[in-house]
Amino acid sequence: MVLWPAGVNKSAYGMSTGVKENIKATEFESGKSRTFLLNSAPKHTFSFNIDFWSDDEERAFWTWYDNVLLSGSESFLFPNLFTHTGTTEYIMTDTPAVSGQMPKTVSITVREV
């Protein structure tokens, strides 16, 4: 787990929330099926935006993404998107995308670890 990059905005907005599938279904030869929980508690998924207010902020984010987060293979600490108190460990589920000019908007999708 790594820390969010210093100097990069943490103000998430435009958030969508969901739940990662938490069951596994097994079908038997008889045609009957049973479902089982994968985890005792479901993991939430989030999609949100953050604005970059300068080229330096954007550069710091991409340097962190490439060299510290290792292209999203590591998890990171970020303010809790569900309770809005404290921090939670997340992992990116898709490559971030940046659009616009100043401010630039980065779209991020994550799930709880």
N, C-alpha and C positions, 0 to 999 in steps of 0.2 A: 504494500500500500504506500502511495506517495501523497505528498501534500499538494493542494491546488497551487498554481504558480503565483508567486508574489507579484503584486502590481496588476493583476488581472481581475476585472470586475466579477463579483459573485452574485449580482442582482439578477436572478432568474425571473423571467416573465413569459407569458403566453404558454403556460404549462398545460400539458395533457398527462393524465395519470391512468394507469392500467394495472393489471395483475398478471404476472407470468404464470402460465399454466402450471398447476401444482399436482396433477394427477397422472397416473400411468394406467392405461387400460390393457388388460390381458384377455385375449379371446381364446377360449378352449375349443377343442375339436367338436364338442357337442353343440357349439354355437353360443353357449353362454359366455358372458364376459363379466369380469370383476374389475373394479377400479381401486387403486391404492394411492395414498398420499405420498408424494415425493419428499416433501419437507413438512415439518410440524406447523410452519406458518408460511403463507404465500409471500413471495417476493414482489414488491411493487416495481413497475416500470414508469419512466418519466421521459417526456419530451419537452424541451424548453429552449428559450432563446436568451442570449446574453449580448449586450452591445459592447463593441470595442470603440473607445472614444479617441484612440490615437493609433498611429502605425506602430509605435513602440509596444503598446498593449497587445496588438495582434501578433507582432513578432515574438513577444514573450510567450504567448499562448502556443504558437506553433513550435517554438523551440522546446517548450515543455512537452508538448504532445509527441514530438519526434524522439527526443533524447531522454526524457524522464519517464513519461507514460509509455514509451516504447510502442508508439502507434496504436495505443488503446489496449495493449496486452496486460498492463498493470491496473490495479484498482486505485482509487484516489479518495481522499476525504473532501467533502463538500457540505455546506449547510444542509440540514435535513429538509428535504423537499416535501415531506408528508406532514410532520408536526411543526416545522419551522422553529424548532429549538435544538440547539447543539449541532453536532455534525454526524454524518453517516458515511459509510463506505459504499462507493458506487463503482461500477465498471461500465465503460462505454459499449453500446451494442451496435453502433454504426459510426462511420467516419463523420466528424463534424463538417458542416458546410457553412461557408461565409458568403453573405450577399450584401449588396448595397455599397454606398460610399461612406462618408463620415456622418453619423456613426455607422460602422459596419455591424451587421447582425450575424452571430454564429448560432446555428441550430445544433443542439446536442441531444442525443438519446442515450439514456442510461438505465440500469437496473440495480436494485439493492444487492449487495453481496451478503 
